[in-house]
Amino acid sequence: MRNKRKFKPASPVQQPQAEALASQAGVDAFTFGEPVPVLDRRELLDLLECPTVGNKWYEPPISLDGLARTYRAAVHHSSAMQVKRNLLVSCYKPHPALSRSDFARFALEFLTFGNAYVERCEAFTGRTMQLKPSLSKYTRRGVDMDTYWFVSGNGQEHQFKPGSVFHLLEPDINQEIYGLPDYLSANNSTWLNESATLFRRKYYLNGSHAGVILYLTDPAQKESDIDTLRTALKQSKGPGNFRNLMVYAPGGKKDGLQVIPLSEVAAKDEFIGIKNVTRDDQLASHRVPPNLMGIIPNNTGGFGDVEKAASVFARNELAYLQLRFQELNDWMGEEIITFTPYTLETAES
């Protein structure tokens, strides 16, 4: 005869514990912080336009210091401007009033900040002795639109002689006092490229790429041995994290000590994808062919004929920049900036 097991109700002491466990088993939903807008109050800057300082000069609509730091934030961003600068300098004919090195600075200032300034240094007779570029990062336009100021980082200010500064600017659609560079729309991609590189660099410096989970379930291990193993693992963090570690466990089980590698970071942060996408954004904003910047193609076909790419780039971009820099000639009343035709030397020639 089969014995029937009767169900015994939980005692009064066990009932509160069961209710607590049941309440803990519910679904708990929560959020991380508040929603953050992508355009974080950026439109307020459009309302300010170019504020005046002490009724002397106008401040730029964006941070010029930020543009200067962004210049070296990503390799493709700075390299694109350096390619344009090098091509312009290679075609420039030096003038006694404007040397090749001064023109190189003049060109780089315009490409980086969208503004470039040249001061005319005159002799006592009024003859032009030299044309000297002024650092765009510290040059400000006066409220009368004809005078210019040099405001250094330590607060010292210097007023240029009225009518002695030539201002070349890239037109902006919101104001006409200062120029803005064309690549501003790609700054987010430039900063994302920099952040991805810095994250990966810190990841390797911290030694996290060699991190593992040591899963120990063998009851034969002593507590003192576990403490020794824990100390050895802590000492292998950071520099020297590729040290070998020996564990001797006589009588241990096969799966008593398991080494589980952490998930590969490349599959989590999409480092290669971020670098490639942000690179394409930067090249699109600067309109520079990748084969002119020394970029290695990922496909077997490559980037095509480099000579054709250079010719199209010279026609579409270099010719425009040369015409813009020659506006200095109209301001001076004589030819100061002239260029030789851009040609590619081949083995046949």
Buried (B, 14 or more C-beta within 10 A) or exposed (E): EEEEEEEEEEEEEEEEEEEEEEEEEEEEEEEEEEEEEEEEEEEEEEEEEBEEEEEBBBBBBBEBEEBBEBBEBBBBBBBBBBBBBEBBBEBBEEBEBBBEEBBBBBBBBBBBBBBBBBBBEEEEEEEBEBBBBBBBBBBBBBBEEEBBBBBEEEEEBEBBEEEBBBBBBBEBEEBEBBBBBEBBEBBEBBBBBBBBBEEBEEBEEEBBBBBEEBEBEBEEBEEEBEEEBEEEBEEBEEEEBEEEEEBEBEEBEEEBBEEEEEEEBEEEBEBEEBBEBBBBBBBEBBEBBBBBBEBEEEEEEEBEEEEEBBBEBBEEBBEEBBEBBBEBEEBBEEEBBBBEEBEEEEEEE
